[in-house]
Structures are given as C-alpha cells and as structure tokens.
C-alpha cells in the first residue's frame, strides 16, 4: 500500500514588523497623511526610539511613529 501525505507545507508569513527602518530608506505608509499626499515616505533620521523624521511627497516633512510604517519599498 502506498501512503500519500496530505499535509500542506507551512508558509512563512512576512510580518510588517520584520523590516528594520533605517535612514535614507523609502517605506510604504499604512495610511496617507492627507488626501493629496503619497502613501510612501523617505526616512531621514530617527528622532527618538520609534519616531522617524521623514519626507512625504505631496505633504512635506513629518514625524512618523514606527506603527505608521508598513514595509520597506524596493528601489
């Protein structure tokens, strides 16, 4: 008798917390800061733990919390 496995292989889910924000990195925002702003931001520097100064196209300079950053955007 032949035994066939029906077990589905586990898939690795990539958490939005798996990337480490760093200066000079483009990131995807969870939500736009305004109706006319981009949903991406360029991280400039970490102001304090978990707070980033960033430039957002269509908005300008902003201080973002780590929770507002969804993932890194590949260049």
C-alpha positions in Angstrom: 0.0 0.0 0.0 1.3 3.5 -0.9 1.0 6.2 1.6 0.4 9.8 0.3 0.9 12.7 2.6 -1.9 15.3 2.6 -0.1 17.6 4.9 0.2 21.2 3.5 3.6 22.7 3.8 3.8 25.6 6.2 4.2 29.0 4.6 6.3 31.7 6.1 4.3 34.9 6.6 6.3 38.1 6.4 5.3 40.4 9.2 5.2 44.2 8.6 7.5 44.3 11.7 10.1 42.2 10.1 11.9 45.1 8.4 14.1 47.4 10.3 13.6 51.1 9.4 16.8 53.0 8.6 17.7 56.4 7.4 17.6 57.0 3.6 15.0 54.3 3.1 11.7 54.6 1.2 8.8 53.0 3.1 5.2 52.3 2.5 2.9 54.0 4.9 -0.2 52.3 6.4 -2.3 55.4 5.6 -1.8 58.6 3.6 -1.2 61.6 5.8 -3.5 63.8 3.7 -5.9 63.4 0.7 -3.2 64.6 -1.6 0.0 63.1 -0.2 1.8 60.0 -1.3 1.5 56.7 0.5 5.3 56.4 0.6 7.9 58.3 2.7 11.7 58.8 2.7 13.0 58.2 6.2 15.6 60.9 7.0 16.6 60.1 10.6 15.3 58.6 13.8 14.4 61.4 16.1 14.0 59.1 19.1 13.2 55.5 19.6 10.3 54.6 17.3 9.9 58.2 15.9 11.2 59.0 12.4 11.6 62.3 10.6 10.5 61.7 7.0 9.8 63.5 3.8 6.4 62.6 2.3 5.8 63.6 -1.4 2.7 65.9 -1.5 2.9 66.6 2.2 6.5 67.6 3.2 8.3 66.9 6.4 6.6 64.8 9.0 7.4 62.9 12.2 6.1 59.3 11.9 5.6 56.6 14.5 7.0 53.2 13.8 3.4 51.9 13.7 2.7 54.1 10.7 5.4 52.3 8.6 4.1 49.2 6.8 7.1 47.9 4.9 10.3 48.9 3.0 9.7 49.8 -0.6 12.2 48.2 -3.0 14.1 50.6 -5.1 
